[in-house]
Amino acid sequence: MELKLFYKTQSQVAQMINQVIDAYLDDKIEEKDMIEKLNMLVENNHSKVFKNKDYTSVLKQKCGQRRIEILSKILEMSGKE
């Protein structure tokens, strides 16, 4: 799975978050890899993930509740939320 450092739109970021989490849930990547990739995505695209200290509405709609929960726990563990 090839990830870019930066994305142009919130939709692209949401799509990559979905791909990373789905790959982990399908046992295609290890937990450590998922955590690293998600942290990198959020760190480099922070303004496309958060608005007023909450997830953007585009991200919430495209990722869904379960993926947002997973992302939140990972960011909480990493101290990036």
C-alpha positions in Angstrom: 0.0 0.0 0.0 1.5 3.3 -1.2 0.8 6.4 0.9 1.6 9.9 0.0 2.8 12.4 2.6 0.3 15.0 1.6 -3.2 15.0 0.0 -5.2 17.6 -1.8 -8.7 17.1 -0.4 -10.4 15.8 2.8 -12.0 13.0 0.7 -8.6 11.7 -0.4 -7.4 11.7 3.2 -10.6 9.9 4.3 -10.2 7.3 1.5 -6.6 6.5 2.6 -7.6 6.3 6.3 -10.3 3.8 5.2 -7.8 1.8 3.1 -5.3 1.6 6.0 -7.9 0.5 8.6 -9.5 -1.9 6.2 -6.2 -3.5 5.4 -5.5 -4.0 9.1 -9.0 -5.5 9.7 -8.4 -7.8 6.7 -5.1 -8.9 8.2 -3.1 -7.5 5.3 -0.9 -5.2 7.4 0.3 -5.5 11.0 -1.0 -3.3 13.8 2.3 -1.5 14.1 2.2 -0.6 10.4 -1.4 0.7 10.7 -0.5 2.9 13.7 2.5 4.4 11.9 0.6 5.0 8.7 -2.4 6.7 10.4 -0.1 8.8 12.6 1.8 10.0 9.5 -1.4 10.7 7.6 -2.9 12.8 10.4 0.4 14.6 11.2 1.0 15.7 7.6 -2.7 16.5 6.8 -3.9 17.8 10.1 -6.0 20.6 8.6 -7.9 18.1 6.5 -8.6 15.8 9.4 -9.6 18.3 12.1 -11.6 21.5 12.3 -12.2 23.2 15.7 -10.6 20.2 17.5 -13.1 17.8 16.0 -13.0 15.6 12.9 -14.2 17.3 9.8 -17.7 16.4 8.6 -16.4 15.0 5.3 -14.1 12.7 7.3 -16.9 11.6 9.6 -19.2 10.8 6.7 -16.7 9.0 4.5 -15.0 7.0 7.3 -18.0 6.1 9.4 -18.3 5.7 13.2 -16.2 2.5 13.6 -13.2 3.8 11.7 -13.4 7.1 13.5 -13.3 5.2 16.8 -10.3 3.3 15.8 -8.5 6.4 14.6 -9.4 8.3 17.8 -7.9 5.5 20.0 -4.7 5.4 17.9 -4.3 9.2 18.1 -5.1 9.2 21.8 -2.4 6.5 22.4 0.1 8.6 20.4 -0.9 11.8 22.1 -1.8 13.5 18.7 -5.5 14.2 19.2 
